[in-house]
Amino acid sequence: MKVFFSLLFILAINVVLAQVKNVTLLDNWDDNSLEATFDGESVFNECWGFVLNNQEYAVIGSTAGTHFFKITNANKLKLVYFKKGKSFGSELVHRDYHTHNGFLYEVADEGLGSLRVYDLQYLPDSAHVIYDDDDLIIRSHNIFIDESSNLLYSCGNTSSLGIDALRVISIADPYHPTFVYDYNFVNYVHDIFVRNDTAYLNVPGNGLIVLDFSTPNMPLPLGDLPHYTDQGYTHSGWLTEDGNTYVLCDENPSKRFKVCDVSDLSNIEVLAAVKPETYQNTLPHNVIIKDDLAYFSYYNDGLQIYDISSPSEPKRIAYYDTYQGSNDNFYRGAWGVYPLLPSGRILISDRLNGLFLLRHTPPPNIHPADKDAHGIYPNPTFGTVHFYYNQKVNFEYELTIFDANGKKVEEYKGHDDFLKLNLASYAQGEYFYRFYSKENKKVLTGKFMKLE
């Protein structure tokens, strides 16, 4: 589906945002005083979220260190603490974070860094570093914690002993992390997802590898996907709650993300390969799945949300572009995404524009069997509404609005299932709409009420 409308939001920092659908901007934090990386504009990297004493928090990494935020009830990002990185400066491109049992774990992939552990119980006043040592990790590209086993997995791990594809560390005692195992049956593991000792390894050159780490120092192979459609640099992925679907991202311009059936690990299959129709070389970075929705951070295209409840037919239902630079510059814009906060608020980190707090405003849930379902929501309305139409194929259509006397008020053109309408200038009263598609000669009508 192509982008069918653009909205302009002017932030206090004069960042212009466009390409918005079913997502609301709540807040944005930036710091223009921070040093940029070698490309001259990238400052920020990974973001993460967590809950402490029923309060939601966010963190974002930068070239300088780690920034901690309280997410207020008024939907604001309030900076409450900053910790300078052990490694910092223009060479610092990538930090990574994960939380477990009230502790935040931090690594970086450049410079002389360490594994750093924060005790979060003192927030919002401060976050206490209880462990900061380079014995196990000097550099790491990504970390992931298996909640069930208190094991931290470090991808592309560098220590004083050299480089390992994957290092397994016990964090049963967060004050004293201990070495468990180095996995080196491949040259490099870029990212990983682990649940209940089953690890999904994203391995550039080797595709997807699934291992059983129930005996951590003796992992057993469960399945793999060494070759797949539209394969590139196997980068990252996430597993659905039911464990049947894995979404895989390849970090290359123009490559599509893959929706994989992993219900039988001995026979992993790609069910669909999709990308946003924004521009030819769009590319995904990271993905997290919640409630059959896949939330992506797309470098130049910001937040992209896909409904994967039908894995063979993923459908883009929402997006929010955080980066308005040139699409000729690859690997700019959105880096991290975190949609797992209980409130439903979404975090996106943009390499240039800082941390975004967003909310997905989903349209009505239309069952595929509800052929030609249509309407205006919300109805009655005070201003901004959506017209929805359940169509199997996205034909172009015209939507004409009439007042109560039958006089034509406005005409819109669309082709997506959901079309945003700004009715703020409409007078109070009853209105009618007429839907017409030239492709299939379909005519639909309905009405709605505009309130003051």
C-alpha positions in Angstrom: 0.0 0.0 0.0 1.2 3.5 -0.8 1.2 6.4 1.5 -2.0 8.2 0.8 -1.7 11.2 3.0 0.8 13.4 4.8 0.5 15.4 8.0 3.0 18.0 9.2 3.8 18.2 12.9 6.0 21.1 13.9 7.8 20.2 17.1 9.5 22.7 19.5 12.8 21.6 18.1 11.5 22.3 14.6 11.6 18.7 13.5 9.1 18.2 10.6 7.4 14.9 10.5 5.3 13.4 7.7 3.7 10.1 6.6 1.5 9.3 9.6 -1.3 6.8 9.8 -3.2 5.6 12.9 -0.4 6.8 15.2 -0.4 9.8 17.6 2.7 11.7 18.6 2.7 12.2 22.4 6.1 13.6 23.0 9.7 13.9 21.6 12.9 14.5 23.4 16.2 15.6 21.8 19.5 17.1 22.8 21.2 19.1 20.1 24.3 19.6 22.3 25.5 16.0 22.0 28.3 14.9 19.7 27.4 13.2 16.4 29.0 10.1 14.9 31.2 9.9 11.8 28.2 10.6 9.5 27.8 14.0 11.0 24.2 13.6 12.1 23.6 10.4 14.1 23.6 10.9 17.9 21.2 8.3 19.4 20.9 4.5 19.2 18.9 1.9 21.1 15.8 2.5 23.3 14.2 0.3 25.9 11.3 0.6 28.4 10.4 -0.9 31.8 8.0 -0.5 34.7 9.1 0.1 38.3 6.5 0.5 41.1 3.7 0.9 38.6 5.6 3.8 36.9 6.7 3.5 33.3 10.3 4.5 32.3 12.3 4.7 29.1 16.0 4.7 28.3 17.9 5.8 25.2 21.5 5.5 24.3 23.6 8.2 22.7 27.2 9.0 21.8 27.5 10.4 25.4 25.9 7.7 27.5 22.5 6.5 28.8 19.5 8.8 29.3 16.7 7.8 31.8 13.2 9.1 31.5 10.0 9.0 33.6 7.0 8.7 31.3 4.4 10.9 33.0 0.6 10.5 33.2 0.4 13.6 30.9 2.3 11.6 28.2 5.6 13.5 28.6 9.2 12.2 28.6 10.8 13.7 31.7 14.6 13.3 31.8 15.4 12.2 35.3 18.9 10.8 35.1 22.0 10.5 32.8 25.0 8.3 33.1 28.1 8.9 31.0 29.1 5.8 29.0 32.3 4.0 29.8 33.0 4.4 26.1 31.7 7.6 24.5 32.3 10.1 21.7 31.9 10.2 18.0 33.0 6.6 17.5 30.1 5.3 19.6 27.4 4.1 17.2 25.6 1.4 19.2 24.5 0.7 22.7 22.1 -2.0 23.7 19.9 -2.6 26.7 17.8 -5.2 28.4 16.0 -5.3 31.8 15.4 -8.2 34.2 14.1 -8.3 37.8 14.6 -4.6 38.4 18.1 -4.3 36.9 19.1 -2.7 33.6 22.0 -4.3 31.6 24.0 -2.1 29.2 26.7 -2.9 26.6 28.2 -0.9 23.7 29.8 -2.1 20.4 32.6 0.5 20.1 35.5 1.5 22.1 36.8 0.1 25.4 33.5 -0.6 27.1 32.1 -3.2 29.6 29.0 -5.0 30.9 27.3 -2.4 33.1 24.4 -3.3 35.4 22.1 -0.7 37.0 20.0 -1.2 40.1 16.8 0.7 39.2 15.1 0.8 42.6 16.3 4.3 43.3 14.5 5.9 40.3 13.3 8.5 39.5 16.2 10.0 41.5 19.0 8.0 40.1 20.1 4.6 38.8 22.9 3.0 40.7 25.7 1.1 38.8 26.3 -2.1 40.8 28.6 -3.8 38.2 30.8 -2.3 35.6 33.5 -4.7 34.4 35.2 -5.6 31.1 36.1 -9.1 32.2 33.2 -10.8 30.4 32.3 -8.1 27.9 34.4 -5.3 26.4 32.1 -4.9 23.4 28.9 -6.6 22.4 26.5 -5.9 19.5 23.3 -7.0 21.1 22.2 -8.6 24.3 19.0 -10.6 25.2 17.9 -12.0 28.5 16.0 -15.2 28.9 13.7 -14.5 31.8 13.2 -18.2 32.6 16.8 -19.1 33.1 18.5 -15.9 34.2 20.9 -16.2 31.3 22.2 -13.2 29.3 23.2 -13.8 25.7 25.8 -11.5 24.2 26.0 -11.4 20.4 29.3 -10.6 18.7 31.0 -10.6 22.0 34.5 -9.2 22.5 36.5 -9.9 25.7 40.1 -9.9 26.7 40.3 -13.4 25.3 39.1 -12.4 21.8 35.9 -12.4 19.8 33.1 -15.0 20.2 30.0 -15.4 18.0 27.8 -15.7 21.1 28.6 -15.6 24.8 26.2 -17.0 27.5 26.4 -15.3 30.9 24.6 -16.1 34.1 23.0 -13.1 35.8 21.3 -15.1 38.7 23.4 -12.8 40.9 23.3 -9.4 39.1 26.1 -8.2 41.3 28.4 -11.0 40.1 27.6 -12.1 36.5 29.5 -15.3 35.6 30.7 -16.9 32.4 28.7 -20.0 31.2 29.6 -20.8 27.6 30.9 -19.5 24.3 29.1 -20.6 21.1 31.4 -20.5 18.1 29.9 -22.9 15.6 29.3 -19.9 13.3 31.5 -16.8 12.7 29.2 -14.3 14.1 25.7 -13.9 15.7 24.2 -10.5 15.0 21.1 -10.7 17.2 19.1 -13.2 19.1 15.7 -13.9 20.6 15.4 -16.4 23.5 12.4 -17.8 25.3 12.4 -20.8 27.7 15.9 -21.8 26.6 15.0 -21.9 22.9 17.2 -19.4 21.1 16.6 -18.0 17.6 20.0 -16.8 16.2 20.1 -14.3 13.4 23.4 -15.2 11.7 24.6 -13.3 8.6 25.6 -15.8 6.0 23.9 -18.7 7.7 20.3 -17.4 8.1 18.2 -18.4 11.0 19.5 -21.0 13.5 17.4 -22.3 16.4 19.1 -24.0 19.4 18.0 -25.5 22.7 20.1 -24.0 25.5 18.3 -25.9 28.3 21.8 -27.3 29.0 23.6 -24.0 28.5 27.1 -25.3 27.9 25.8 -28.0 25.4 23.3 -26.3 23.0 21.4 -28.7 20.7 20.2 -27.8 17.2 16.4 -27.7 16.8 16.2 -26.3 13.3 17.5 -23.8 10.8 16.6 -21.7 7.7 19.9 -21.3 5.9 18.4 -20.0 2.7 15.2 -18.1 2.1 13.5 -15.7 -0.3 15.0 -12.2 -0.6 17.8 -13.1 1.7 20.4 -10.5 2.7 22.2 -9.7 5.9 20.2 -11.7 8.5 19.8 -9.1 11.2 17.1 -9.4 13.8 13.8 -11.0 14.6 11.0 -11.7 17.2 8.7 -14.5 18.1 4.9 -14.4 18.6 3.5 -15.3 22.0 2.1 -18.6 20.7 5.6 -19.5 19.4 4.4 -20.3 15.9 5.5 -17.3 13.9 8.9 -15.6 13.7 9.4 -12.3 11.9 12.9 -11.9 10.4 14.6 -8.7 9.2 17.4 -8.4 6.7 19.4 -5.1 7.1 19.8 -4.3 3.4 18.2 -1.6 1.3 15.1 -2.9 -0.6 15.0 -6.2 1.3 11.6 -7.3 2.6 11.0 -8.6 6.1 10.0 -12.3 6.3 7.1 -13.8 8.2 8.1 -17.4 9.0 6.2 -20.5 10.2 8.3 -21.9 13.1 5.6 -24.2 14.5 7.7 -27.1 13.2 11.4 -26.2 13.7 12.5 -29.1 11.5 10.6 -27.5 8.6 10.8 -23.7 8.9 8.9 -21.9 6.1 8.7 -18.3 4.9 5.0 -17.5 4.5 5.3 -13.9 3.3 7.9 -11.3 2.4 6.8 -7.7 2.6 8.0 -4.1 2.9 6.4 -0.7 3.1 5.7 0.9 -0.3 7.3 4.2 0.7 10.4 4.0 -1.5 12.4 1.3 -3.2 15.3 1.0 -0.9 13.5 1.1 2.4 15.0 -1.2 5.0 14.1 -2.5 8.5 16.3 -2.4 11.5 14.5 -4.0 14.5 11.2 -5.6 15.3 9.2 -6.5 18.4 5.9 -8.4 18.3 2.9 -7.8 20.7 -0.6 -9.2 20.3 -0.1 -10.3 16.7 1.2 -6.8 15.8 4.7 -6.5 14.5 6.3 -3.1 15.4 9.3 -2.2 13.3 11.9 0.5 13.4 12.5 1.3 9.8 15.6 3.4 9.3 14.3 6.2 7.0 10.6 5.4 7.6 10.2 5.4 11.4 7.6 3.2 13.1 5.8 0.7 10.9 3.1 -1.5 12.4 1.9 -4.7 10.6 -1.0 -7.0 11.5 0.4 -10.5 11.3 -2.6 -12.4 12.7 -2.8 -13.9 9.2 0.9 -14.7 8.8 0.7 -15.4 5.1 -0.9 -12.0 4.5 0.7 -9.3 6.8 -1.0 -6.0 6.5 0.4 -2.6 7.3 -2.1 -0.8 9.5 -0.1 2.1 11.0 3.1 4.1 10.6 4.8 7.3 11.8 7.9 8.7 10.1 10.5 10.1 12.4 13.1 11.1 9.9 12.8 13.7 7.1 16.3 13.6 5.7 17.2 12.4 2.3 16.4 8.8 1.4 19.7 8.8 -0.5 21.3 8.4 2.9 20.9 4.8 4.1 20.9 3.7 7.7 19.6 7.0 9.0 16.5 7.7 11.1 14.8 5.1 13.4 17.0 2.7 15.3 15.1 1.1 18.1 11.4 0.3 18.9 9.8 -0.7 22.2 6.0 -1.4 22.2 5.8 -3.5 25.4 4.8 -0.9 28.0 1.5 -1.8 29.8 -0.1 1.5 28.8 0.3 0.7 25.2 2.6 3.7 24.6 5.3 3.1 22.1 9.0 4.2 22.2 11.0 4.9 19.0 14.6 6.1 19.0 15.7 8.1 16.0 19.4 8.5 15.3 19.0 12.2 14.6 15.8 13.3 16.4 16.0 11.5 19.8 13.3 9.6 21.6 9.7 9.6 20.5 6.7 8.6 22.6 3.8 7.5 20.4 0.5 5.8 20.7 -1.1 3.5 18.2 -4.7 4.6 17.6 -6.1 1.5 15.9 -9.2 1.6 13.6 -12.2 -0.7 14.1 -11.4 -4.4 14.0 -12.9 -5.6 10.7 -13.3 -9.3 10.4 -12.2 -10.6 6.9 -15.6 -12.2 6.5 -17.3 -8.8 6.9 -17.3 -8.1 3.1 -17.9 -4.4 2.3 -18.0 -3.3 5.9 -17.7 0.4 6.0 -18.3 3.5 8.1 -16.9 6.6 9.9 -15.1 6.3 13.2 -15.4 7.8 15.7 -19.1 8.6 15.2 -20.2 11.1 16.4 -17.0 13.1 15.9 -15.5 16.4 17.0 -13.1 16.7 14.0 -10.6 14.2 12.8 -12.1 10.9 11.8 -11.4 7.8 9.6 -13.4 6.3 6.9 -13.0 2.5 6.7 -13.8 0.0 4.0 -13.1 -3.7 4.1 -11.8 -4.5 0.7 -9.8 -7.6 -0.4 -7.9 -5.6 -3.1 -7.0 -1.9 -2.5 -8.8 -0.3 -5.5 -8.7 3.5 -5.8 -11.9 5.1 -4.7 -13.7 8.5 -4.3 -15.4 9.5 -1.0 -17.8 12.4 -1.3 -19.2 14.2 1.7 -22.7 15.8 1.6 -24.5 18.0 4.2 -28.0 17.3 5.5 -29.5 19.1 2.5 -27.6 17.0 0.0 -25.1 19.7 -0.9 -21.6 18.4 -1.8 -19.1 19.6 0.9 -15.9 17.9 0.0 -14.4 15.0 -2.0 -11.5 12.7 -1.0 -9.5 10.1 -2.9 -8.0 7.0 -1.4 -7.2 3.4 -1.9 -6.3 2.1 1.6 -8.8 0.4 3.9 -8.6 3.5 6.2 -8.7 7.1 5.0 -8.1 9.9 7.4 -10.5 12.9 7.2 -10.1 16.3 8.8 -13.6 17.6 9.5 -12.5 20.4 12.0 -14.0 23.1 9.8 -17.3 21.4 9.3 -20.3 22.9 11.0 -22.2 20.9 13.6 -24.8 18.6 12.2 -25.6 15.5 10.2 -23.6 14.5 7.1 -23.7 11.8 4.5 -21.0 10.1 2.5 -20.9 8.3 -0.8 -18.2 5.8 -1.7 -17.5 5.0 -5.3 -14.9 2.7 -6.9 -14.3 3.0 -10.6 -12.6 -0.4 -10.6 -15.5 -2.5 -9.5 -18.3 0.1 -9.8 -19.0 -0.4 -6.1 -21.3 2.3 -4.5 -21.7 2.5 -0.7 -23.4 5.2 1.4 -23.6 6.1 5.1 -24.0 9.0 7.5 -22.3 10.5 10.6 -22.7 13.3 13.1 -20.3 16.2 13.6 -20.3 17.8 17.1 -19.0 21.1 18.1 
